[in-house]
Amino acid sequence: MSSTASTPQADSTSQPQRCEIPCVHCGLPTVCSSADDPTRVFCCGGCRQAYELIHGWGLDDYYAIRDRSGGSTGVFAKADASRYDCFDDDQYLGASAPRRGSDGSLSTELSVSGLHCAACAWLIENVAGRTRGWHLARVRLNRHTVQIVFDPEQIKLSEIAHLIGKLGYTLSPLTTEPVDRFRQENRRLLMQIAAAGFCAANAMWIAIALYAGDASGVASEHRLFLRIAAAVLGVATVAFPGRTFFVSALAALRNWTPHMDLPVALGLSVGTIVGLVNAISGSGEVYFDSLAMLVFLLLIGRWIQFRQQHRAASAVDLLLRITPQHARLIDKDSADAPARWVMVNSLTAGQVIRVNVSESIPVDGRIVEGETMVDRSLLTGESVPVEASVGDGVTAGTVNLSRPITVRVEAIGSDSRIGRVMESVEAAMAQRTPIVQLADRIGGVFVVVVTLLAVIAFAAWARHGIDLATAHATSLLIVACPCALALATPLAIAVSLGRAAKRKILIRDGDVLQQLSGRGTVWFDKTGTLTEGRPRAELVYGPTEALQMAAAIERECCHPIADAILREADRLDLAPPAQVDAIELEMGGISGRCEGSRVDVGNETFLRRQGAVPSTEILDQTQRCLENQTTPVIVAIDGQAIAVLAIADPIKRDAKSTVDRIRRSGWGVGILSGDHRELVDKVSRRVGIDPQNALGGLSPEDKLKQVTADGAGPVVMIGDGANDAAALAAADVGIAVRGGAEVSLQAAPVFVASGTLESVADLVDASRRTNHLIRTTFAVSLAYNVVAVVLAMLGFISPLVAAVLMPISSVSVLSLTLAWPTFADQAE
């Protein structure tokens, strides 16, 4: 090796040497003269321009942060000023950049291409404060977006976009395409895995042929051909699919930070160099089959980790899922003109829209015409709809149930109440902690120790020859490869997640298992979680004919109480009358004619308004319903009240047993509900929860405050409606049960698809067993590496034996994980 390094010495004085030095800005290799300043080498003019801008703003810390996070700037994107002219269009600014304050500043959110790590976000955010008129830049890495606040009188949005473009990032109008970006990255990783798998499989076949040739004999020219073929496959695997490990390792070396990829990169490098030398010389072993398989397995681990980290949906996506995107705009200047469909994001405060029956309300506003019943369960969790008339406020995401209404717009999109809740969801998602903190800490120490031991082994064996020293150092790096250490935790988590999925417990984040293995506080929502979430009717007084006629006219109504009455009539096999007509929906009830008789169904106020004054006996029955925390519905035939129905939301059969199991596991248990306090107290007593820990009448914001206020141990929120979205995301673990709105399922990392609360208690027990499994597999892997390293340093393990032993740790961890009883009823 030393003689090879000295061969060009004779020409060194005649002309400058050519050498490869990474670009200062993007890190890509560039050919330069040895006379050039190595701290000022660029691969292109774009990188030079970006570097000069960053240096001129005094933001040189960007490069240190980039290296520390293991990121890279990547290929520089050429900035074209004209491509951003559309950002200055008045129509675009009016729709996408609403006024932020009295100073006239505008705020908008744009998609960003080219973000790689925290350093990219740091750079963009710090440039804002150094540019006149650009007040704020807030980057969200998980969504690949940037929020920009600027003064249009001092700087144009296109100028800001062009300035960011000079740094190598491309801005575009915000769309609903984060899923497409995720698919592109997912496709890239899968292609790397496919390439590594192809090379590894073929390298293994070549290795089998070589081993067979060693045993039975093979022609030298055939042996050389097979060794060269294996070298080509091995080098291709290391250079292309395996490049990601070298990028992280180089960043760790530049920043003097231990990284799990460092010994991987060292082992791949040494193994590749030694294998190439041996392949060309025709003597010694080649390790390209083991190297290719190692890259293949580690890339699979990277892909699993990537899938776990990109499950969270953005606030914009969630908002699009639960609120309408179109509205009927009424022209105030021409009252006779028909309403026309417009995009909701084009509406402004003060405009008037119409909302028909059964439609979701698309904006926050106030009713200016009409009266109706509004289903607010999506937002507040209340199981019973509420009355709303002229002057009452309505919110986006709620449903108009009974009559068309006209609403004056007050807020839309992210400025609406549901929009603010969704922003809280996004903020909470962005603050989630890493899954494998323990593995990272131990892995960092392991990396340093293995690297130092490899150097010591090389130095100790160097006196016996460089080839022998290289062989033993390579053996140590290969046999002590931290793949088992790196995969022990995610493998145990992945197996537990799969077993949970078989039980219809879908878990989005592996952190859940670690959090649930501890002790803390579990908060239950009431409606739809501890209760069925679907009102049930019961005839408590009067003839069944009254229920039959009530169900007949309720068939024309879109209302949860009507649905409960219909289901009760169907349960009792009450056939609907043949003649039903003249249905009239009014506040608090419904009226109609059934086989010639007038039928009124509703509350006491509604019945009195219809002239059907309830008798003392009927009033006693309604009072008894209220005392039992049920909603009374009176049925009147031809002006005479004759029956009372009790509407209740029954408690789930497994609610009490689940609460008892969770409490026995050491968790504190409570209720957070939007329903009335009296009803919450009753439910808490029936399921065995202390009424002092049962809080009722809470808004979504109140639930969020309560969840974030708890500081003793992990906080678990179990909810069912969109009103719980912020609390589900802010909790250490959010669990959505069946029947919840889609926004809750996106915000919560756990979805119990089976709808049984017993599954929640099963998950808590399984989390504790999984945590024990992680500790056990980590100990097994660590013990294997300690024994293997000692034997390798003593010279008892050759590179060939190391290549054979390397998978043993992973196989042992895999076998132990598959055999471990994560769930008590496990039957694999």
GIBELBEL-V57470 format. One record per pair of residues at least 12 apart in sequence whose ideal C-beta (glycine too) atoms are under 7 Angstrom apart, sorted by the first residue. I is the first residue (numbers start at 1). J is the second residue. Records with the same first field share a line. If there is no record, write none. Layout:
BEGIN
I = J, J
END
This chain:
BEGIN
16 = 33, 34, 35
17 = 34
18 = 31, 33
19 = 32, 34
21 = 38, 41
23 = 41, 42, 43, 47
24 = 39, 40, 41, 42, 51
25 = 42, 47, 50, 51, 73
26 = 43, 47, 72, 73, 74, 75, 76
27 = 72, 73
28 = 43
30 = 42, 43
44 = 76
46 = 76, 78
47 = 76
49 = 166
50 = 76, 166, 167, 168
53 = 166, 167
54 = 123
57 = 127, 130
59 = 123, 126, 127
62 = 119, 122, 123
65 = 118, 119, 122
66 = 117, 119
67 = 251, 254, 255
68 = 255, 257
69 = 117, 118, 119
70 = 117, 248, 251, 252, 259
71 = 116, 117, 119, 120
72 = 116, 247
73 = 116, 168
74 = 114, 116
76 = 168
77 = 114, 165, 168, 169, 170
79 = 162, 165, 166
81 = 162
84 = 158, 161, 162, 171
85 = 158
87 = 157, 158, 161
88 = 156, 157, 158
93 = 106
95 = 345, 346
96 = 108, 173
97 = 157
100 = 149
104 = 151, 153
105 = 135, 149, 150, 151
106 = 150, 152
107 = 147, 149
108 = 148, 157
109 = 145, 147, 174
110 = 145, 146, 148, 171, 172, 173, 174
111 = 144, 145, 171, 172, 174, 175
112 = 144, 145, 146, 169, 171
113 = 169, 170
114 = 168, 169, 170
115 = 141, 144, 169
121 = 139, 141
123 = 167
124 = 137, 139, 146, 164, 169
125 = 137, 138, 139
131 = 155, 163
132 = 154, 155
133 = 150, 151, 154, 155
134 = 150, 155, 160
135 = 149, 150, 151
136 = 149
140 = 430
142 = 312, 430
143 = 178, 314
144 = 178, 181
145 = 174
148 = 160
174 = 316
176 = 316, 317, 320
178 = 314, 317
182 = 310
189 = 302, 303, 306
190 = 303
192 = 241, 299
193 = 296, 299, 300, 303
195 = 240, 241
196 = 237, 241, 292, 295, 296, 299
197 = 296
199 = 233, 236, 237, 292
200 = 237, 292, 293, 296
202 = 233
203 = 230, 233, 234, 288, 289, 292
204 = 289, 293
206 = 226, 229, 230, 289
207 = 230, 289
209 = 226
210 = 226
224 = 282
227 = 279, 286
228 = 279
230 = 279, 286, 288, 289
231 = 275, 276, 279, 286, 288
233 = 288, 292
234 = 272, 275, 288, 291, 292
235 = 272
237 = 291, 292, 295
238 = 268, 272, 291, 295
241 = 295, 299
242 = 268, 295
245 = 261, 264, 265, 268
246 = 265
248 = 261
249 = 261, 262, 265
258 = 444, 447, 448
259 = 447
260 = 443, 447, 482, 486
262 = 447, 451
263 = 447, 450, 451, 477, 481, 482
264 = 298, 481
266 = 451, 454, 477
267 = 477, 478, 481
268 = 291
270 = 473, 474, 477
271 = 287, 291, 474, 478
272 = 291
274 = 470, 474
275 = 287, 288
285 = 799, 800
287 = 799, 803
290 = 478, 803, 806
294 = 481, 483
297 = 483
298 = 483
301 = 486, 487, 490
304 = 490, 494
305 = 490
308 = 509, 510
311 = 508, 509
312 = 429
313 = 746
314 = 426
315 = 422, 423, 425, 426
318 = 422, 425, 743, 746
319 = 413, 418, 419, 422
321 = 742, 743
322 = 378, 397, 418, 722, 741, 742, 743
323 = 360, 362, 396, 397, 418
324 = 344, 360, 362
325 = 343, 344
326 = 341, 342, 343, 344
327 = 342, 344, 347, 353, 362, 363
328 = 341, 353, 354
329 = 342, 351, 353
330 = 352, 353, 354, 406
332 = 352
339 = 354
344 = 362, 363, 412
345 = 412, 413
347 = 363, 409, 412
348 = 409
349 = 409, 410
350 = 408, 409
351 = 409
352 = 368, 406, 408
353 = 407, 409
354 = 404, 406
355 = 400, 404, 405, 407
356 = 404
357 = 400, 401, 402, 403, 404, 558
358 = 399, 558
359 = 400
360 = 397, 399
361 = 394, 395, 396, 398, 400, 407
362 = 396
363 = 396, 407, 409, 411, 412, 416
364 = 395, 396, 410, 411, 416, 417
365 = 394, 407, 408, 409, 410
366 = 391, 392, 393, 407, 408, 410
367 = 388, 389, 390, 391, 392, 394, 405, 406, 407
368 = 390, 406, 407, 408
369 = 390, 405, 406
370 = 403, 404, 405, 406
371 = 388, 389, 390, 403, 587
372 = 388, 400, 401, 402, 403, 405
373 = 385, 387, 401, 402, 559
374 = 386, 388, 394, 398, 399, 400, 401
375 = 398, 399, 401
376 = 398
377 = 721
378 = 397, 398, 721, 722, 741
379 = 395, 397, 398, 418, 700, 722, 723
380 = 674, 699, 723
381 = 525, 527, 673, 674, 721, 723
382 = 674, 675
383 = 527, 533, 535, 560, 649, 675
384 = 631
385 = 401, 559, 560
387 = 587, 588
394 = 407
395 = 416, 417, 418
396 = 416, 417, 418
397 = 418, 722
401 = 558, 559
402 = 585
403 = 585
421 = 700, 725, 726
422 = 725
424 = 704, 726, 730
425 = 725, 726, 729, 747
428 = 726, 729, 730
429 = 729
432 = 509, 511
433 = 511
435 = 493, 510, 511, 514
436 = 489, 490
439 = 485, 488, 489
443 = 482, 485, 486
446 = 482, 485
447 = 482
450 = 480, 789
453 = 476, 789, 793
454 = 473, 476, 477
457 = 472, 473, 476, 793
458 = 473
471 = 798, 799
472 = 792, 795
474 = 799
475 = 792, 797, 798, 799, 802
476 = 789, 792, 793
478 = 799, 802, 803, 806
479 = 788, 792, 797, 802, 805, 806
480 = 785, 788, 789, 792
481 = 806
483 = 810
484 = 781, 784, 809, 810, 813
485 = 781, 782, 785
487 = 810, 813
488 = 774, 777, 778, 781, 813
489 = 774, 778
490 = 510
491 = 813, 814, 817
492 = 770, 773, 774, 777, 817
493 = 510, 513, 770
495 = 817, 818
496 = 513, 766, 770, 822
497 = 510
499 = 822, 823, 826
500 = 763, 766
503 = 759, 762, 823
504 = 753, 754
505 = 750, 752, 759, 763
506 = 751, 753
507 = 749, 750
508 = 749
509 = 749
512 = 733, 749, 750
513 = 767, 770, 771
514 = 771
515 = 714, 732, 733
516 = 733, 763, 764, 767
517 = 767, 768, 770, 771
518 = 713, 714
519 = 666, 667, 713
520 = 667, 712, 713, 714, 715, 716
521 = 667, 668, 670, 710, 713, 715
522 = 662, 667, 668, 669, 716, 718
523 = 670, 672, 707, 716, 717, 718
524 = 671, 718
525 = 672, 673, 718, 719, 720, 721, 724
526 = 671, 673, 675, 680, 683
527 = 649, 673, 675, 720, 721
528 = 720, 721, 737, 739, 740
529 = 718, 719, 720, 737
530 = 651, 652, 655, 683, 687
531 = 649, 650, 651, 652, 683
532 = 649, 650, 652
533 = 649, 720, 739
535 = 560, 561, 564, 647, 648, 649
536 = 564, 648, 650
537 = 564, 565, 568, 645, 647
538 = 568, 645, 646
539 = 643, 645
540 = 621, 625, 644, 645, 646
541 = 621, 643, 644
542 = 635, 642, 643, 644
543 = 642, 643
544 = 572, 574
546 = 635, 637, 642, 643
547 = 568, 569, 574, 643, 645
548 = 569, 574
549 = 577, 594, 599, 637
550 = 565, 599, 601, 635
551 = 565, 566, 569, 574, 576
552 = 576, 577, 580, 594
553 = 580, 583, 590, 592, 594, 599, 601
554 = 566, 590, 601
555 = 576
556 = 583
557 = 585, 590
561 = 633, 647
564 = 647
565 = 645
577 = 594, 595
579 = 594, 595
580 = 592, 594
581 = 593
586 = 606
587 = 606
588 = 602, 603, 605, 606
589 = 601, 602, 603, 606
590 = 602
591 = 610
597 = 637, 638
598 = 638, 639
599 = 637
600 = 612, 636
601 = 633, 635
602 = 633, 634
603 = 633
604 = 622, 634
607 = 634, 636, 641
610 = 636
611 = 639
612 = 636, 639, 640, 641
614 = 634, 641
615 = 641
618 = 634, 641, 644
621 = 644
622 = 634, 644
625 = 644, 646
629 = 678, 679, 682
630 = 646, 647, 648
631 = 647
632 = 644, 646
633 = 645, 647
651 = 683, 686, 687
652 = 757
654 = 756, 757, 758
655 = 687, 757
656 = 687, 688
657 = 758
658 = 757, 758, 760, 761
659 = 687, 688, 689
660 = 688
661 = 761
662 = 761, 764
665 = 764
669 = 689, 693
670 = 689, 693, 694
671 = 683, 684, 689, 693, 694, 695
672 = 695, 698, 703, 706
673 = 696, 698
674 = 697, 698, 699, 723
675 = 696
676 = 696, 697
677 = 696, 697
679 = 696
680 = 694, 696
681 = 694
700 = 723, 726
703 = 724, 727
704 = 726, 727, 730
707 = 727, 730, 731
708 = 730
714 = 732, 733
715 = 731, 732
716 = 731, 732, 733, 735
717 = 731, 734
718 = 735, 737, 760
719 = 736, 740, 744
720 = 736, 737, 739, 740, 744
721 = 740, 741, 744
722 = 741, 743, 744
724 = 744
725 = 743, 744, 747
728 = 744, 747, 748
729 = 747
733 = 749, 750
734 = 747, 748, 749, 750
735 = 748, 750, 752, 760
736 = 748, 750, 751
737 = 752, 755
738 = 752, 753, 754, 755
739 = 755
762 = 823
765 = 824
766 = 822, 823
769 = 821, 822
770 = 822
773 = 817, 820
776 = 816
777 = 813, 816, 817
780 = 812, 813, 816
781 = 809, 813
784 = 808, 809, 812
785 = 809
788 = 805
END
